[in-house]
Amino acid sequence: MRSGESSVTALGSADVHVWVLEAPEAASDARAERCAALLSVNERARMGRFHFAGDRRRYLFAHALVRTTLSRYAPGTPPARWRFRTNPHGRPELPPEDGGPPLRFNLSHTEGLVACAVALDRDVGIDVEHLWPQTFDLGLARHHFAPAEVAGLEALPPEARRARFFALWTLKEAYIKARGLGLALPLERFAFDFEGPAIGVRFDPEMGDQPERWHFARLQATAVHALALAARRVPGETLSVRLWPSPSEFPWTD
């Protein structure tokens, strides 16, 4: 299959698909050029404003991943033809007047990994983080997390705190990205717990949200990355979340 062509991937109304690409920093210049050809003028300009080469590569491959992934669900639109708008808090979205399937998406990138989540007509948010440093203090958690989350971290043995911290951080980031409000939502006003069979959450009443309106998931993308997903749902609805590797026909494949 030629670069830019995509087979059709089925996406049901209760499905959420997560697509990942590892090690974008190590991609060849030829792959980067093919991906850059898919981006808009504004995207290439924004990419150029990143100071570090690794940040530019991650931005490039994350946005190419979104474009090529969307075309798997709407093959009549080539990757380079997608047009986006940003909401008041900077989240990229598809304009509703495009007339295609009601695709919703979110993207995230960190050292060594880019990812995007796609669903039909529902809010989704995704966050990925590299599990570093090997040791850290709890200052960031005490400043940003809910008191119950901080207490849970402090009760863990030191060697278990890092994994729990990143589990909480990625879940919080995924949720605020799904809401499309960014840090306008204070992270300490909602708390996650892992005591039951599913990820639980408690919202401050002033946030005006309910736990049953959301599905949360943690996925194992790699051994050194944390990945979390938030998807809006109708109360009682069961969602299916699937992790996909980047298909071989995507333009970063030689």
CYANA upper distance limits for C-alpha pairs under 8 A (distance plus 0.5 A):
  1 MET  CA      5 GLU  CA      7.01
  1 MET  CA      6 SER  CA      8.38
  1 MET  CA    249 GLU  CA      6.60
  2 ARG  CA    249 GLU  CA      7.35
  3 SER  CA    249 GLU  CA      6.53
  3 SER  CA    250 PHE  CA      6.61
  3 SER  CA    251 PRO  CA      5.53
  4 GLY  CA     68 THR  CA      7.69
  4 GLY  CA     78 PRO  CA      7.52
  4 GLY  CA     79 PRO  CA      7.22
  4 GLY  CA    249 GLU  CA      7.98
  4 GLY  CA    250 PHE  CA      6.99
  4 GLY  CA    251 PRO  CA      6.66
  5 GLU  CA     78 PRO  CA      8.07
  5 GLU  CA    249 GLU  CA      7.68
  5 GLU  CA    250 PHE  CA      8.28
  6 SER  CA     68 THR  CA      8.03
  6 SER  CA     71 SER  CA      7.18
  6 SER  CA     72 ARG  CA      5.94
  6 SER  CA     75 PRO  CA      7.19
  6 SER  CA    249 GLU  CA      7.55
  6 SER  CA    250 PHE  CA      8.20
  7 SER  CA     72 ARG  CA      6.43
  7 SER  CA     75 PRO  CA      7.92
  8 VAL  CA     72 ARG  CA      5.33
  8 VAL  CA     73 TYR  CA      6.27
  8 VAL  CA     74 ALA  CA      7.99
  8 VAL  CA     75 PRO  CA      7.01
  9 THR  CA     72 ARG  CA      6.00
  9 THR  CA     73 TYR  CA      6.10
 10 ALA  CA     73 TYR  CA      7.30
 11 LEU  CA     15 ASP  CA      6.51
 11 LEU  CA     16 VAL  CA      8.14
 11 LEU  CA     17 HIS  CA      8.26
 11 LEU  CA     73 TYR  CA      7.68
 11 LEU  CA    119 ALA  CA      7.77
 11 LEU  CA    120 LEU  CA      7.90
 12 GLY  CA    120 LEU  CA      7.93
 13 SER  CA    119 ALA  CA      8.05
 13 SER  CA    120 LEU  CA      6.28
 13 SER  CA    121 ASP  CA      8.39
 14 ALA  CA    120 LEU  CA      8.36
 14 ALA  CA    238 THR  CA      7.58
 14 ALA  CA    239 LEU  CA      5.47
 14 ALA  CA    240 SER  CA      6.69
 15 ASP  CA    119 ALA  CA      6.80
 15 ASP  CA    120 LEU  CA      8.15
 15 ASP  CA    239 LEU  CA      6.37
 15 ASP  CA    240 SER  CA      5.35
 15 ASP  CA    241 VAL  CA      6.52
 15 ASP  CA    242 ARG  CA      8.26
 16 VAL  CA    117 ALA  CA      7.31
 16 VAL  CA    118 VAL  CA      6.31
 16 VAL  CA    119 ALA  CA      5.37
 16 VAL  CA    120 LEU  CA      8.41
 16 VAL  CA    231 ALA  CA      8.35
 16 VAL  CA    239 LEU  CA      7.72
 16 VAL  CA    240 SER  CA      6.63
 16 VAL  CA    241 VAL  CA      5.29
 16 VAL  CA    242 ARG  CA      6.95
 17 HIS  CA    117 ALA  CA      6.09
 17 HIS  CA    118 VAL  CA      5.80
 17 HIS  CA    119 ALA  CA      7.10
 17 HIS  CA    241 VAL  CA      6.37
 17 HIS  CA    242 ARG  CA      5.54
 17 HIS  CA    243 LEU  CA      6.61
 17 HIS  CA    244 TRP  CA      7.55
 18 VAL  CA    115 ALA  CA      7.40
 18 VAL  CA    116 CYS  CA      6.20
 18 VAL  CA    117 ALA  CA      4.88
 18 VAL  CA    118 VAL  CA      7.01
 18 VAL  CA    241 VAL  CA      7.95
 18 VAL  CA    242 ARG  CA      6.60
 18 VAL  CA    243 LEU  CA      5.29
 18 VAL  CA    244 TRP  CA      6.37
 19 TRP  CA     65 LEU  CA      8.48
 19 TRP  CA     69 THR  CA      8.19
 19 TRP  CA    115 ALA  CA      6.00
 19 TRP  CA    116 CYS  CA      5.87
 19 TRP  CA    117 ALA  CA      6.88
 19 TRP  CA    243 LEU  CA      6.60
 19 TRP  CA    244 TRP  CA      5.27
 19 TRP  CA    245 PRO  CA      6.23
 19 TRP  CA    246 SER  CA      6.63
 20 VAL  CA    113 LEU  CA      7.50
 20 VAL  CA    114 VAL  CA      6.24
 20 VAL  CA    115 ALA  CA      4.81
 20 VAL  CA    116 CYS  CA      7.17
 20 VAL  CA    221 ALA  CA      7.88
 20 VAL  CA    243 LEU  CA      8.22
 20 VAL  CA    244 TRP  CA      7.02
 20 VAL  CA    245 PRO  CA      5.83
 20 VAL  CA    246 SER  CA      6.27
 21 LEU  CA     65 LEU  CA      8.37
 21 LEU  CA    113 LEU  CA      6.30
 21 LEU  CA    114 VAL  CA      5.88
 21 LEU  CA    115 ALA  CA      6.90
 21 LEU  CA    245 PRO  CA      7.03
 21 LEU  CA    246 SER  CA      6.06
 22 GLU  CA    112 GLY  CA      6.16
 22 GLU  CA    113 LEU  CA      5.06
 22 GLU  CA    114 VAL  CA      7.10
 23 ALA  CA     27 ALA  CA      7.70
 23 ALA  CA    111 GLU  CA      8.22
 23 ALA  CA    112 GLY  CA      4.76
 23 ALA  CA    113 LEU  CA      6.16
 24 PRO  CA     57 ARG  CA      6.80
 24 PRO  CA     58 ARG  CA      6.41
 24 PRO  CA     61 PHE  CA      6.89
 24 PRO  CA    112 GLY  CA      6.72
 24 PRO  CA    113 LEU  CA      7.10
 24 PRO  CA    114 VAL  CA      7.87
 25 GLU  CA     54 GLY  CA      6.16
 25 GLU  CA     57 ARG  CA      6.19
 25 GLU  CA     58 ARG  CA      7.15
 25 GLU  CA    112 GLY  CA      7.28
 27 ALA  CA     31 ARG  CA      6.76
 27 ALA  CA     32 ALA  CA      7.28
 27 ALA  CA    252 TRP  CA      7.80
 28 SER  CA     32 ALA  CA      6.86
 29 ASP  CA     33 GLU  CA      6.62
 30 ALA  CA     34 ARG  CA      6.89
 31 ARG  CA     35 CYS  CA      6.80
 31 ARG  CA    251 PRO  CA      7.01
 31 ARG  CA    252 TRP  CA      5.00
 31 ARG  CA    253 THR  CA      7.31
 31 ARG  CA    254 ASP  CA      7.52
 32 ALA  CA     36 ALA  CA      6.53
 32 ALA  CA     57 ARG  CA      8.12
 32 ALA  CA     60 LEU  CA      8.03
 32 ALA  CA     61 PHE  CA      8.13
 32 ALA  CA    252 TRP  CA      7.41
 33 GLU  CA     37 ALA  CA      6.78
 34 ARG  CA     38 LEU  CA      7.58
 34 ARG  CA    251 PRO  CA      6.48
 34 ARG  CA    252 TRP  CA      7.50
 35 CYS  CA     39 LEU  CA      7.59
 35 CYS  CA     60 LEU  CA      7.41
 35 CYS  CA     61 PHE  CA      7.24
 35 CYS  CA     64 ALA  CA      6.10
 35 CYS  CA    251 PRO  CA      6.69
 35 CYS  CA    252 TRP  CA      7.26
 36 ALA  CA     44 ARG  CA      7.62
 36 ALA  CA     60 LEU  CA      7.12
 36 ALA  CA     64 ALA  CA      8.01
 37 ALA  CA     80 ALA  CA      7.96
 38 LEU  CA     64 ALA  CA      6.96
 38 LEU  CA     67 ARG  CA      8.14
 38 LEU  CA     79 PRO  CA      6.76
 38 LEU  CA     80 ALA  CA      4.83
 39 LEU  CA     43 GLU  CA      6.31
 39 LEU  CA     44 ARG  CA      6.76
 39 LEU  CA     60 LEU  CA      8.48
 39 LEU  CA     63 HIS  CA      7.71
 39 LEU  CA     64 ALA  CA      7.29
 39 LEU  CA     80 ALA  CA      6.75
 40 SER  CA     44 ARG  CA      6.76
 40 SER  CA     80 ALA  CA      7.92
 41 VAL  CA     45 ALA  CA      6.68
 42 ASN  CA     46 ARG  CA      6.66
 43 GLU  CA     47 MET  CA      6.60
 44 ARG  CA     48 GLY  CA      6.71
 44 ARG  CA     60 LEU  CA      8.44
 45 ALA  CA     49 ARG  CA      7.18
 46 ARG  CA     50 PHE  CA      7.82
 47 MET  CA     56 ARG  CA      5.93
 47 MET  CA     59 TYR  CA      6.86
 47 MET  CA     60 LEU  CA      7.25
 48 GLY  CA     56 ARG  CA      7.31
 50 PHE  CA     55 ASP  CA      6.75
 50 PHE  CA     56 ARG  CA      6.22
 51 HIS  CA     55 ASP  CA      7.97
 51 HIS  CA     56 ARG  CA      8.21
 52 PHE  CA     56 ARG  CA      6.99
 53 ALA  CA     57 ARG  CA      6.72
 54 GLY  CA     58 ARG  CA      6.71
 54 GLY  CA    111 GLU  CA      8.29
 55 ASP  CA     59 TYR  CA      6.65
 56 ARG  CA     60 LEU  CA      6.59
 57 ARG  CA     61 PHE  CA      6.66
 58 ARG  CA     62 ALA  CA      6.43
 58 ARG  CA    109 HIS  CA      6.73
 58 ARG  CA    110 THR  CA      7.62
 58 ARG  CA    111 GLU  CA      8.10
 58 ARG  CA    113 LEU  CA      8.14
 58 ARG  CA    114 VAL  CA      7.16
 59 TYR  CA     63 HIS  CA      6.72
 59 TYR  CA    109 HIS  CA      7.70
 60 LEU  CA     64 ALA  CA      6.69
 61 PHE  CA     65 LEU  CA      6.33
 61 PHE  CA    114 VAL  CA      7.57
 62 ALA  CA     66 VAL  CA      6.84
 62 ALA  CA    107 LEU  CA      7.37
 62 ALA  CA    108 SER  CA      7.60
 62 ALA  CA    109 HIS  CA      7.01
 62 ALA  CA    114 VAL  CA      5.84
 62 ALA  CA    115 ALA  CA      7.10
 62 ALA  CA    116 CYS  CA      8.01
 63 HIS  CA     67 ARG  CA      6.81
 63 HIS  CA    107 LEU  CA      8.44
 64 ALA  CA     68 THR  CA      6.62
 64 ALA  CA     79 PRO  CA      8.33
 65 LEU  CA     69 THR  CA      6.35
 65 LEU  CA    114 VAL  CA      8.49
 65 LEU  CA    115 ALA  CA      8.09
 65 LEU  CA    116 CYS  CA      7.78
 66 VAL  CA     70 LEU  CA      6.58
 66 VAL  CA    105 PHE  CA      8.42
 66 VAL  CA    107 LEU  CA      7.69
 66 VAL  CA    116 CYS  CA      6.75
 67 ARG  CA     71 SER  CA      6.96
 67 ARG  CA     79 PRO  CA      5.24
 67 ARG  CA     80 ALA  CA      7.46
 67 ARG  CA     82 TRP  CA      7.18
 68 THR  CA     72 ARG  CA      7.19
 68 THR  CA     78 PRO  CA      8.24
 68 THR  CA     79 PRO  CA      5.49
 68 THR  CA    250 PHE  CA      7.38
 69 THR  CA     73 TYR  CA      7.76
 70 LEU  CA     74 ALA  CA      6.84
 70 LEU  CA     79 PRO  CA      7.87
 70 LEU  CA    103 LEU  CA      8.28
 70 LEU  CA    118 VAL  CA      8.32
 71 SER  CA     75 PRO  CA      5.31
 71 SER  CA     76 GLY  CA      7.84
 71 SER  CA     77 THR  CA      6.38
 71 SER  CA     78 PRO  CA      6.48
 71 SER  CA     79 PRO  CA      6.26
 74 ALA  CA    100 GLY  CA      7.77
 74 ALA  CA    101 PRO  CA      7.62
 77 THR  CA     81 ARG  CA      6.66
 77 THR  CA     82 TRP  CA      7.46
 78 PRO  CA     82 TRP  CA      7.77
 83 ARG  CA     94 LEU  CA      7.23
 83 ARG  CA     95 PRO  CA      8.06
 84 PHE  CA     92 PRO  CA      6.59
 84 PHE  CA     93 GLU  CA      5.96
 84 PHE  CA     94 LEU  CA      5.42
 84 PHE  CA     95 PRO  CA      6.82
 85 ARG  CA     92 PRO  CA      6.06
 85 ARG  CA     93 GLU  CA      5.86
 85 ARG  CA     94 LEU  CA      6.70
 85 ARG  CA     95 PRO  CA      6.74
 86 THR  CA     90 GLY  CA      5.62
 86 THR  CA     91 ARG  CA      5.62
 86 THR  CA     92 PRO  CA      4.82
 86 THR  CA     93 GLU  CA      6.36
 87 ASN  CA     91 ARG  CA      5.86
 87 ASN  CA     92 PRO  CA      7.10
 87 ASN  CA     93 GLU  CA      7.73
 87 ASN  CA    180 GLY  CA      7.99
 89 HIS  CA    180 GLY  CA      7.16
 89 HIS  CA    181 LEU  CA      6.24
 89 HIS  CA    182 GLY  CA      6.78
 91 ARG  CA    177 LYS  CA      8.08
 91 ARG  CA    180 GLY  CA      6.68
 92 PRO  CA    106 ASN  CA      8.16
 93 GLU  CA    104 ARG  CA      7.63
 93 GLU  CA    105 PHE  CA      7.71
 94 LEU  CA     98 ASP  CA      8.14
 94 LEU  CA    103 LEU  CA      8.11
 94 LEU  CA    104 ARG  CA      7.83
 96 PRO  CA    102 PRO  CA      8.36
101 PRO  CA    120 LEU  CA      8.06
102 PRO  CA    120 LEU  CA      5.95
102 PRO  CA    121 ASP  CA      5.58
103 LEU  CA    118 VAL  CA      7.33
103 LEU  CA    119 ALA  CA      6.38
103 LEU  CA    120 LEU  CA      5.26
103 LEU  CA    121 ASP  CA      6.42
104 ARG  CA    118 VAL  CA      6.21
104 ARG  CA    119 ALA  CA      5.82
104 ARG  CA    120 LEU  CA      6.35
104 ARG  CA    121 ASP  CA      6.49
104 ARG  CA    122 ARG  CA      6.89
104 ARG  CA    123 ASP  CA      7.03
104 ARG  CA    124 VAL  CA      7.47
105 PHE  CA    116 CYS  CA      7.33
105 PHE  CA    117 ALA  CA      5.86
105 PHE  CA    118 VAL  CA      4.92
105 PHE  CA    119 ALA  CA      6.91
105 PHE  CA    123 ASP  CA      8.23
105 PHE  CA    124 VAL  CA      6.78
105 PHE  CA    125 GLY  CA      8.05
106 ASN  CA    116 CYS  CA      6.00
106 ASN  CA    117 ALA  CA      5.83
106 ASN  CA    118 VAL  CA      7.36
106 ASN  CA    124 VAL  CA      6.78
106 ASN  CA    125 GLY  CA      5.91
106 ASN  CA    126 ILE  CA      6.63
106 ASN  CA    177 LYS  CA      8.21
106 ASN  CA    178 ALA  CA      8.19
107 LEU  CA    114 VAL  CA      8.11
107 LEU  CA    115 ALA  CA      6.18
107 LEU  CA    116 CYS  CA      4.61
107 LEU  CA    117 ALA  CA      6.90
107 LEU  CA    125 GLY  CA      8.05
107 LEU  CA    126 ILE  CA      6.74
107 LEU  CA    127 ASP  CA      7.98
108 SER  CA    114 VAL  CA      6.42
108 SER  CA    115 ALA  CA      5.89
108 SER  CA    116 CYS  CA      6.79
108 SER  CA    126 ILE  CA      6.79
108 SER  CA    127 ASP  CA      5.87
108 SER  CA    128 VAL  CA      6.51
109 HIS  CA    113 LEU  CA      6.33
109 HIS  CA    114 VAL  CA      4.69
109 HIS  CA    115 ALA  CA      6.69
109 HIS  CA    127 ASP  CA      8.09
109 HIS  CA    128 VAL  CA      6.69
109 HIS  CA    129 GLU  CA      8.10
110 THR  CA    114 VAL  CA      6.89
110 THR  CA    128 VAL  CA      6.79
110 THR  CA    129 GLU  CA      6.12
110 THR  CA    130 HIS  CA      6.77
111 GLU  CA    129 GLU  CA      8.08
111 GLU  CA    130 HIS  CA      6.56
112 GLY  CA    130 HIS  CA      7.99
113 LEU  CA    128 VAL  CA      8.08
113 LEU  CA    225 HIS  CA      8.34
114 VAL  CA    128 VAL  CA      8.11
115 ALA  CA    126 ILE  CA      8.29
115 ALA  CA    128 VAL  CA      7.82
116 CYS  CA    126 ILE  CA      7.41
117 ALA  CA    124 VAL  CA      7.38
117 ALA  CA    125 GLY  CA      7.57
117 ALA  CA    126 ILE  CA      6.88
117 ALA  CA    229 LEU  CA      8.42
118 VAL  CA    124 VAL  CA      7.79
119 ALA  CA    123 ASP  CA      8.26
119 ALA  CA    124 VAL  CA      7.57
122 ARG  CA    231 ALA  CA      7.50
122 ARG  CA    232 ARG  CA      6.40
122 ARG  CA    233 ARG  CA      7.76
123 ASP  CA    178 ALA  CA      5.88
123 ASP  CA    179 ARG  CA      7.50
123 ASP  CA    231 ALA  CA      6.26
123 ASP  CA    232 ARG  CA      5.84
124 VAL  CA    174 ALA  CA      8.33
124 VAL  CA    177 LYS  CA      8.00
124 VAL  CA    178 ALA  CA      5.08
124 VAL  CA    179 ARG  CA      8.41
124 VAL  CA    229 LEU  CA      7.80
124 VAL  CA    230 ALA  CA      6.13
124 VAL  CA    231 ALA  CA      4.92
124 VAL  CA    232 ARG  CA      7.01
125 GLY  CA    173 GLU  CA      8.31
125 GLY  CA    174 ALA  CA      4.99
125 GLY  CA    175 TYR  CA      6.47
125 GLY  CA    176 ILE  CA      7.89
125 GLY  CA    177 LYS  CA      5.38
125 GLY  CA    178 ALA  CA      4.41
125 GLY  CA    179 ARG  CA      8.16
125 GLY  CA    229 LEU  CA      6.27
125 GLY  CA    230 ALA  CA      5.61
125 GLY  CA    231 ALA  CA      6.99
126 ILE  CA    170 THR  CA      8.29
126 ILE  CA    173 GLU  CA      7.86
126 ILE  CA    174 ALA  CA      4.97
126 ILE  CA    175 TYR  CA      8.27
126 ILE  CA    177 LYS  CA      7.56
126 ILE  CA    178 ALA  CA      8.02
126 ILE  CA    227 LEU  CA      7.81
126 ILE  CA    228 ALA  CA      6.31
126 ILE  CA    229 LEU  CA      5.11
126 ILE  CA    230 ALA  CA      6.96
127 ASP  CA    170 THR  CA      5.75
127 ASP  CA    171 LEU  CA      7.80
127 ASP  CA    173 GLU  CA      6.48
127 ASP  CA    174 ALA  CA      5.62
127 ASP  CA    227 LEU  CA      6.25
127 ASP  CA    228 ALA  CA      6.06
127 ASP  CA    229 LEU  CA      7.25
128 VAL  CA    170 THR  CA      6.89
128 VAL  CA    225 HIS  CA      7.18
128 VAL  CA    226 ALA  CA      6.07
128 VAL  CA    227 LEU  CA      4.96
128 VAL  CA    228 ALA  CA      7.21
129 GLU  CA    166 PHE  CA      7.81
129 GLU  CA    170 THR  CA      7.49
129 GLU  CA    225 HIS  CA      6.08
129 GLU  CA    226 ALA  CA      5.78
129 GLU  CA    227 LEU  CA      7.17
130 HIS  CA    224 VAL  CA      6.54
130 HIS  CA    225 HIS  CA      5.07
130 HIS  CA    226 ALA  CA      6.95
131 LEU  CA    162 ARG  CA      8.31
131 LEU  CA    163 ALA  CA      8.13
131 LEU  CA    166 PHE  CA      7.71
131 LEU  CA    224 VAL  CA      5.92
131 LEU  CA    225 HIS  CA      5.94
131 LEU  CA    226 ALA  CA      7.18
134 GLN  CA    162 ARG  CA      8.16
135 THR  CA    162 ARG  CA      7.75
136 PHE  CA    162 ARG  CA      7.74
138 LEU  CA    142 ARG  CA      6.62
139 GLY  CA    143 HIS  CA      6.70
140 LEU  CA    144 HIS  CA      6.68
140 LEU  CA    145 PHE  CA      8.48
141 ALA  CA    145 PHE  CA      5.58
141 ALA  CA    150 VAL  CA      6.79
141 ALA  CA    165 PHE  CA      7.87
142 ARG  CA    146 ALA  CA      8.40
142 ARG  CA    147 PRO  CA      8.16
142 ARG  CA    150 VAL  CA      6.50
144 HIS  CA    186 PRO  CA      8.42
144 HIS  CA    187 LEU  CA      6.25
144 HIS  CA    188 GLU  CA      6.02
145 PHE  CA    149 GLU  CA      6.65
145 PHE  CA    150 VAL  CA      6.77
145 PHE  CA    187 LEU  CA      6.40
145 PHE  CA    188 GLU  CA      4.99
145 PHE  CA    189 ARG  CA      8.49
145 PHE  CA    191 ALA  CA      8.01
146 ALA  CA    150 VAL  CA      6.88
146 ALA  CA    187 LEU  CA      7.64
146 ALA  CA    188 GLU  CA      4.55
146 ALA  CA    189 ARG  CA      6.72
146 ALA  CA    190 PHE  CA      6.90
146 ALA  CA    191 ALA  CA      6.15
147 PRO  CA    151 ALA  CA      6.61
147 PRO  CA    188 GLU  CA      7.96
148 ALA  CA    152 GLY  CA      6.67
148 ALA  CA    191 ALA  CA      7.46
149 GLU  CA    153 LEU  CA      6.75
149 GLU  CA    191 ALA  CA      6.81
149 GLU  CA    192 PHE  CA      7.53
149 GLU  CA    193 ASP  CA      8.05
150 VAL  CA    154 GLU  CA      6.68
151 ALA  CA    155 ALA  CA      6.71
152 GLY  CA    156 LEU  CA      7.14
153 LEU  CA    161 ARG  CA      6.37
153 LEU  CA    164 ARG  CA      7.55
153 LEU  CA    165 PHE  CA      7.78
154 GLU  CA    161 ARG  CA      8.28
156 LEU  CA    160 ALA  CA      6.65
156 LEU  CA    161 ARG  CA      6.64
157 PRO  CA    161 ARG  CA      7.21
158 PRO  CA    162 ARG  CA      8.36
160 ALA  CA    164 ARG  CA      7.15
161 ARG  CA    165 PHE  CA      6.44
162 ARG  CA    166 PHE  CA      6.85
163 ALA  CA    167 ALA  CA      6.66
164 ARG  CA    168 LEU  CA      6.70
165 PHE  CA    169 TRP  CA      6.56
166 PHE  CA    170 THR  CA      6.42
166 PHE  CA    226 ALA  CA      6.91
167 ALA  CA    171 LEU  CA      6.77
167 ALA  CA    218 ARG  CA      8.09
167 ALA  CA    226 ALA  CA      7.04
167 ALA  CA    227 LEU  CA      8.25
167 ALA  CA    228 ALA  CA      7.85
168 LEU  CA    172 LYS  CA      6.65
168 LEU  CA    192 PHE  CA      7.36
169 TRP  CA    173 GLU  CA      6.67
170 THR  CA    174 ALA  CA      6.45
170 THR  CA    226 ALA  CA      7.48
170 THR  CA    227 LEU  CA      6.84
170 THR  CA    228 ALA  CA      5.83
170 THR  CA    229 LEU  CA      8.48
171 LEU  CA    175 TYR  CA      6.69
171 LEU  CA    192 PHE  CA      8.49
171 LEU  CA    216 PHE  CA      7.93
171 LEU  CA    218 ARG  CA      8.31
171 LEU  CA    228 ALA  CA      5.74
171 LEU  CA    229 LEU  CA      7.13
171 LEU  CA    230 ALA  CA      7.67
172 LYS  CA    176 ILE  CA      6.87
172 LYS  CA    187 LEU  CA      7.17
173 GLU  CA    177 LYS  CA      6.56
174 ALA  CA    178 ALA  CA      6.60
174 ALA  CA    228 ALA  CA      6.77
174 ALA  CA    229 LEU  CA      6.01
174 ALA  CA    230 ALA  CA      5.90
175 TYR  CA    179 ARG  CA      6.79
175 TYR  CA    229 LEU  CA      8.05
175 TYR  CA    230 ALA  CA      5.80
175 TYR  CA    231 ALA  CA      8.41
176 ILE  CA    180 GLY  CA      6.74
176 ILE  CA    181 LEU  CA      6.55
176 ILE  CA    182 GLY  CA      5.81
176 ILE  CA    183 LEU  CA      7.55
176 ILE  CA    185 LEU  CA      7.03
177 LYS  CA    181 LEU  CA      7.10
177 LYS  CA    182 GLY  CA      6.28
178 ALA  CA    230 ALA  CA      6.86
178 ALA  CA    231 ALA  CA      7.30
178 ALA  CA    232 ARG  CA      8.19
181 LEU  CA    185 LEU  CA      6.96
183 LEU  CA    187 LEU  CA      8.05
185 LEU  CA    189 ARG  CA      8.35
189 ARG  CA    203 PHE  CA      6.86
189 ARG  CA    204 ASP  CA      5.85
189 ARG  CA    207 MET  CA      8.12
190 PHE  CA    201 VAL  CA      7.42
190 PHE  CA    202 ARG  CA      6.04
190 PHE  CA    203 PHE  CA      4.93
190 PHE  CA    204 ASP  CA      6.39
191 ALA  CA    201 VAL  CA      5.97
191 ALA  CA    202 ARG  CA      5.75
191 ALA  CA    203 PHE  CA      7.19
192 PHE  CA    199 ILE  CA      7.47
192 PHE  CA    200 GLY  CA      6.01
192 PHE  CA    201 VAL  CA      4.84
192 PHE  CA    202 ARG  CA      7.04
193 ASP  CA    199 ILE  CA      6.70
193 ASP  CA    200 GLY  CA      5.62
193 ASP  CA    201 VAL  CA      6.76
194 PHE  CA    198 ALA  CA      7.49
194 PHE  CA    199 ILE  CA      5.74
194 PHE  CA    200 GLY  CA      6.74
195 GLU  CA    199 ILE  CA      8.15
195 GLU  CA    200 GLY  CA      8.14
196 GLY  CA    200 GLY  CA      7.64
199 ILE  CA    216 PHE  CA      6.81
199 ILE  CA    217 ALA  CA      7.70
200 GLY  CA    211 PRO  CA      8.06
201 VAL  CA    211 PRO  CA      6.44
202 ARG  CA    210 GLN  CA      8.47
202 ARG  CA    211 PRO  CA      7.07
203 PHE  CA    207 MET  CA      7.08
203 PHE  CA    208 GLY  CA      8.49
203 PHE  CA    209 ASP  CA      7.08
203 PHE  CA    210 GLN  CA      7.38
203 PHE  CA    211 PRO  CA      7.78
204 ASP  CA    208 GLY  CA      8.28
205 PRO  CA    209 ASP  CA      7.84
209 ASP  CA    213 ARG  CA      8.12
210 GLN  CA    214 TRP  CA      8.20
212 GLU  CA    233 ARG  CA      8.25
212 GLU  CA    234 VAL  CA      8.14
212 GLU  CA    235 PRO  CA      5.55
212 GLU  CA    236 GLY  CA      7.60
213 ARG  CA    232 ARG  CA      6.33
213 ARG  CA    233 ARG  CA      5.67
213 ARG  CA    234 VAL  CA      6.28
213 ARG  CA    235 PRO  CA      5.80
214 TRP  CA    230 ALA  CA      7.26
214 TRP  CA    231 ALA  CA      6.22
214 TRP  CA    232 ARG  CA      5.12
214 TRP  CA    233 ARG  CA      5.88
214 TRP  CA    234 VAL  CA      8.40
214 TRP  CA    235 PRO  CA      8.37
215 HIS  CA    230 ALA  CA      6.29
215 HIS  CA    231 ALA  CA      5.71
215 HIS  CA    232 ARG  CA      6.80
215 HIS  CA    233 ARG  CA      7.09
215 HIS  CA    239 LEU  CA      7.84
216 PHE  CA    228 ALA  CA      7.85
216 PHE  CA    229 LEU  CA      6.13
216 PHE  CA    230 ALA  CA      5.17
216 PHE  CA    231 ALA  CA      7.05
217 ALA  CA    228 ALA  CA      6.19
217 ALA  CA    229 LEU  CA      5.65
217 ALA  CA    230 ALA  CA      7.19
217 ALA  CA    241 VAL  CA      8.38
218 ARG  CA    226 ALA  CA      8.20
218 ARG  CA    227 LEU  CA      6.29
218 ARG  CA    228 ALA  CA      4.92
218 ARG  CA    229 LEU  CA      6.85
219 LEU  CA    226 ALA  CA      7.97
219 LEU  CA    227 LEU  CA      6.01
219 LEU  CA    228 ALA  CA      6.73
219 LEU  CA    229 LEU  CA      8.44
219 LEU  CA    243 LEU  CA      8.01
220 GLN  CA    225 HIS  CA      8.04
220 GLN  CA    226 ALA  CA      7.43
220 GLN  CA    227 LEU  CA      7.19
221 ALA  CA    225 HIS  CA      7.10
221 ALA  CA    226 ALA  CA      7.84
221 ALA  CA    227 LEU  CA      7.21
221 ALA  CA    243 LEU  CA      8.30
222 THR  CA    226 ALA  CA      8.32
233 ARG  CA    237 GLU  CA      6.67
233 ARG  CA    239 LEU  CA      8.24
246 SER  CA    250 PHE  CA      7.64
248 SER  CA    253 THR  CA      6.71
249 GLU  CA    253 THR  CA      6.95
